[in-house]
Amino acid sequence: MPTLPAPTDSTSLQDRLARFIPPLEWPFFAEDIAAIERLKRERNAIVLAHNYQTPEIFHGVADIVGDSLALAREAVRVRADVIVLAGVHFMAETAKLLNPGRTVLIPDPAAGCSLAASITGADVRLLRERYPGVPVVAYVNTSAEVKAESDICCTSGNAVKVVESLGVPRVIMLPDRYLAQNVAAETKVEIIAWAGQCEVHERFTAADIATLRQSHPGVVVLAHPECPREVVEAADFAGSTAAMVGYVGSHRPARVALVTECSMADNVSVDYPDIEFVRPCNLCPHMRRITLPKIRHALETMSHAVTIPAELADRARRSVERMIAIG
């Protein structure tokens, strides 16, 4: 049995999260955190959490944190019997694809994604009929069904590298039209895009960035590539959530704005108390469905295990593994 992380020291964690969790509320969080840590040891379980999870999950019970690419990579390496995916459903599916023999739990199966919901496997087959011979690059924010119909997956962190690795003059890239536009601006490969968009990032505008700069002089603006092209052009830097974390750590701006989901700034700011984080953010209602009580319940009852039909799993797995091989 692998050695799992030691239980979190509740006192030090409470101090770290004091800006986000009032002292009067801490006992409610501490009880669930302690129970989850005990259940992880009993079940030989591990919690993978996306960067958009709330601080009490991200810092409190997660063993591995990161963006979609990092979680996909780490899902291959874990040796736990049970994986709890604190994120949305397509992330849990991806973890299951890469760990078919392990139990993967999603604390709330209703935690979906507007991008994943914007396209189906049938849509991909129609695209192939319309553009015969053109390879399909599926953003990891898609269902296993869509991944199975695609040639390779990508994330916002490696999309350009994946597109160019195919060595072809044009590709179909789905489902995020804004990510496709931002990738197209960085490569000579022709991008045929789908019409999906992230309900969190599509709401940001260039006017928001201008107002942000006016209200907070000297602020450094970091934008996610799922934002509209005008927002990315107005930002100082654009990259995946992992790239944003890397930028903050290496550049240490005095004042920074992360133009993405709200919890991202909360989680990063815990490790950089000397940096002022301006929060021009939007909430992801799907990520908010994952809570400590739901993680605890999933581990107590071993409920909401992810299953993927066998006829899809092998093909979908190949698309994800090709992405991971490219890096």
C-alpha positions, 0 to 999 in steps of 0.5 A: 500500500502506498504511503499517503500524505500525513493529515493536515495540521488544523491550526496551521491551516486555519492560520493560512486560510484566515482571510477566507474562513472566519474563525467562527466558521472554522470548526465546521470546516475542520470537522470535515477536513479531519474526517476526509483525512481519516477516510483517505487513509482507510480507503487508500484514497487520494484527492486531486483538485483543480485550481478552481476549487475553493481554498478549504478544498485546495489547501485543506484536503487536496493531495495533488492540485493543478490545471487540467494537464497537470491533473491528467499527468498525475492521474497516471502516476498515482498509486492509490486505490481510490481517486477523488476528483475535486473538479468537474465531471470531464476531469473525473472521466479523464482520471478514469480513462487513465486509471481504468482499474481504479475507483474514481469518485466525483463528489457531485455528478452534476458538476458539469461544464458548458464547454463539454455540454456544447458538443457531442460525438455525433457532432464530431462525426459530422465535422469529419464528414464535412472536412474529410482527412482533417485531424480533430483536436479536442480540448480536454474539457470534453466528454469521453464520447467526444474524446473517443471521436477525436485524434488527440486532446489538448489543454489550454497549456499545450494547445499550440504545441499539440496543433503543430505536432500534427504536421498538417496545414489545418486542424479542427479544434473543438469545442472552445471558439475563443481558445481556437482563436487564441491558438490561431493567433500563435500558429500558421496552422489553419484552425477550424473552430466549433462554437462552444464557449466557457460560461465563466470566461466568455463574460470578460471584455476588453472594457473590463480590462480597461476599467481594471487598469484605471481603478488599480494603477500598475496592475498586471493582468493575466488572462486565461486563453478561454477568454475572448481574443480582445481580452487576451490582447488587452492583458499583459500575459495569457496562459493556463492556470498553471502558467498564471501561477508560474508567472506570479511566482517568477515575476512577483508583481506588486499588484496582479489580476487573474482574469479567470474563475474567482477561487484561483486568486484565493488559492494563489494568494495564500502562498503570496501574502505580499502580493495584492490580488485584484479580483475581477473574476467570475464564479463557475457554478459547476466547480462550486458544486464540489464541497467538503461535505460532498467529498466526505460523503463520497468517501464514506459511501464510495458513491458516484463512481465514474463509469465509461462504456468500454466501446468508448474508453480505449479510443478516448484513452488514446486521445488523452495519452497522445496529449500527455506524450506531447507534454 
